[in-house]
Amino acid sequence: MKVRVLFFASLREKVKMTEATESMDEGASVGELWNRLCQKYDSIEPMTPSVSFAVNREYADRDTLLRDGDEVALIPPVSGGR
């Protein structure tokens, strides 16, 4: 199956792209997708504890199962100020 991956903020800067398409096995989870991306882009692995995920614009956890055509947003922690 294929899923569309959207990279935001510092993740986008680290991988130098805004989106990608990943081929995953049927029944793969968000966590498995994240692990694969960490292997491809080792600079994002240190962000593992703090990244949030959304599948089809709804927050999801690492155990969420993916389906063909899903859109997965990778959201790093956001800092801001005044």
Backbone bond lengths (Angstrom), bond angles and torsions (degrees), N, CA, C in turn:
res aa  C-N    CA-C-N  psi(-1)  N-CA   C-N-CA  omega(-1)  CA-C   N-CA-C  phi
1 M - - - 1.449 - - 1.527 108.21 -
2 K 1.318 115.47 157.95 1.460 120.85 178.89 1.524 109.28 -116.83
3 V 1.342 114.77 138.07 1.458 120.86 175.40 1.528 108.40 -126.67
4 R 1.295 114.30 148.22 1.466 121.28 177.59 1.523 107.71 -95.48
5 V 1.328 116.60 128.66 1.455 121.97 -178.05 1.524 108.55 -111.75
6 L 1.333 116.06 129.23 1.465 121.82 177.67 1.524 108.67 -110.77
7 F 1.327 115.74 127.86 1.458 121.78 179.28 1.525 109.01 -103.28
8 F 1.334 117.01 132.24 1.455 121.28 -179.73 1.525 111.52 -118.52
9 A 1.323 114.91 152.28 1.469 124.99 170.90 1.531 111.99 49.61
10 S 1.326 117.30 -125.76 1.466 120.49 -174.13 1.530 112.36 -63.97
11 L 1.319 118.31 -28.01 1.470 119.99 175.14 1.523 110.19 -64.79
12 R 1.305 115.88 -42.72 1.468 120.48 177.89 1.520 110.14 -59.60
13 E 1.317 116.94 -42.07 1.466 120.79 179.50 1.526 111.62 -64.91
14 K 1.313 117.38 -38.83 1.463 120.70 -177.87 1.531 112.72 -70.38
15 V 1.334 117.54 -38.89 1.466 119.71 -178.14 1.529 112.38 -93.04
16 K 1.327 115.93 -9.18 1.469 122.26 177.45 1.528 113.34 59.96
17 M 1.339 115.02 38.98 1.469 120.73 174.12 1.519 108.29 -159.09
18 T 1.314 115.35 158.39 1.462 119.79 -179.84 1.526 112.29 -95.13
19 E 1.325 116.49 -25.13 1.457 119.53 179.51 1.509 110.90 -156.19
20 A 1.338 114.41 161.99 1.458 121.62 178.73 1.521 107.92 -152.21
21 T 1.308 116.19 164.04 1.454 122.44 173.49 1.517 107.21 -114.86
22 E 1.324 116.22 130.14 1.459 121.53 179.39 1.520 109.45 -119.04
23 S 1.311 116.00 137.04 1.469 121.97 172.69 1.516 107.60 -92.50
24 M 1.317 115.67 126.12 1.458 122.01 -178.02 1.523 108.98 -127.95
25 D 1.327 115.81 156.90 1.461 120.39 174.30 1.522 109.46 -70.06
26 E 1.333 116.16 149.43 1.465 120.38 174.79 1.524 108.94 -55.57
27 G 1.323 116.64 138.33 1.451 121.04 178.67 1.515 114.91 83.61
28 A 1.336 117.32 5.86 1.464 120.58 178.89 1.525 109.85 -69.04
29 S 1.312 115.22 151.83 1.460 120.89 -179.28 1.529 111.01 -103.78
30 V 1.306 115.08 169.24 1.466 121.20 175.22 1.528 109.43 -58.47
31 G 1.325 116.91 -41.31 1.463 120.52 178.93 1.522 112.64 -61.53
32 E 1.322 116.77 -39.21 1.468 119.98 177.57 1.521 110.92 -66.60
33 L 1.317 116.50 -38.91 1.464 120.27 175.33 1.522 109.93 -61.24
34 W 1.341 117.06 -47.44 1.463 120.33 179.72 1.538 110.81 -58.93
35 N 1.329 117.23 -43.72 1.471 120.15 179.05 1.526 111.63 -60.22
36 R 1.314 116.18 -41.55 1.465 119.70 178.69 1.533 110.59 -63.77
37 L 1.327 116.13 -42.70 1.465 119.71 179.75 1.526 111.24 -64.94
38 C 1.324 117.01 -36.48 1.468 120.52 177.56 1.523 111.18 -65.12
39 Q 1.327 117.49 -32.76 1.463 120.58 176.31 1.526 110.86 -69.65
40 K 1.324 116.39 -38.98 1.464 120.94 -179.61 1.532 112.21 -73.51
41 Y 1.327 115.60 -38.25 1.467 122.34 -175.55 1.525 107.68 -126.14
42 D 1.318 116.33 82.73 1.466 119.07 -172.95 1.526 113.84 -63.09
43 S 1.321 117.92 -16.22 1.471 120.15 179.40 1.529 112.74 -70.11
44 I 1.343 118.21 -15.75 1.468 119.56 -179.10 1.526 112.79 -93.36
45 E 1.322 117.73 -14.29 1.462 121.22 -176.52 1.522 113.04 -55.74
46 P 1.343 120.52 -40.33 1.467 119.30 179.05 1.535 114.12 -61.54
47 M 1.312 117.46 -16.64 1.466 121.26 -179.43 1.532 112.24 -85.16
48 T 1.316 117.58 -2.11 1.463 122.59 -174.78 1.528 113.84 -47.44
49 P 1.335 120.25 -47.91 1.466 118.61 -176.04 1.532 114.92 -66.04
50 S 1.328 116.96 -19.76 1.464 118.29 -170.96 1.530 115.44 -114.54
51 V 1.313 118.13 -1.15 1.466 120.70 -178.74 1.524 110.36 -79.55
52 S 1.330 115.48 137.53 1.464 122.31 173.00 1.524 108.37 -105.84
53 F 1.310 115.25 159.30 1.464 121.39 -176.72 1.519 110.34 -129.13
54 A 1.319 115.58 147.54 1.460 121.58 171.13 1.526 107.08 -134.21
55 V 1.316 115.66 133.98 1.462 121.45 176.10 1.519 106.66 -113.52
56 N 1.315 114.72 120.84 1.465 121.03 -178.24 1.530 111.05 52.41
57 R 1.329 114.77 44.23 1.472 124.75 174.15 1.526 114.75 70.36
58 E 1.329 116.41 18.37 1.468 120.05 174.67 1.518 107.73 -125.52
59 Y 1.345 116.31 132.62 1.457 119.29 -179.87 1.518 110.37 -54.99
60 A 1.329 114.81 141.68 1.464 121.03 -176.89 1.521 109.07 -140.88
61 D 1.324 116.16 157.39 1.464 119.17 175.64 1.525 109.49 -100.70
62 R 1.306 115.31 177.45 1.469 120.69 -175.29 1.525 113.12 -66.57
63 D 1.326 117.56 -19.92 1.466 120.86 -179.64 1.528 113.22 -85.91
64 T 1.315 117.62 -6.77 1.470 121.12 -179.11 1.522 109.73 -62.13
65 L 1.319 115.97 129.18 1.462 120.91 179.03 1.524 109.88 -82.30
66 L 1.306 114.63 140.85 1.468 121.30 -178.65 1.516 110.41 -96.22
67 R 1.337 114.19 154.31 1.466 121.38 175.45 1.523 108.54 -125.53
68 D 1.302 116.22 158.42 1.456 121.37 178.59 1.519 110.32 -54.28
69 G 1.321 116.72 130.86 1.459 121.87 177.32 1.514 114.66 89.87
70 D 1.333 118.00 -3.23 1.464 119.46 179.45 1.526 111.43 -62.91
71 E 1.321 114.60 152.49 1.463 122.71 174.11 1.525 106.90 -110.03
72 V 1.322 116.56 122.50 1.458 121.79 -177.71 1.522 108.62 -115.66
73 A 1.315 116.04 117.59 1.458 121.37 176.88 1.519 109.22 -96.78
74 L 1.326 115.65 133.17 1.463 122.47 177.27 1.526 107.07 -105.42
75 I 1.317 115.23 119.17 1.465 120.47 -170.17 1.532 109.40 -120.92
76 P 1.328 117.19 110.01 1.464 119.56 177.43 1.529 109.70 -77.29
77 P 1.326 116.40 165.75 1.466 117.77 175.85 1.520 109.49 -61.22
78 V 1.311 115.45 144.39 1.447 120.59 -178.46 1.521 108.45 -110.15
79 S 1.318 115.15 129.86 1.457 118.00 175.01 1.517 107.29 -111.76
80 G 1.270 115.63 153.28 1.451 119.08 -179.58 1.496 109.81 -153.28
81 G 1.238 115.26 176.60 1.448 120.68 179.01 1.495 109.89 -153.78
82 R 1.279 113.67 -167.64 1.452 117.95 -179.78 1.495 110.79 -93.48
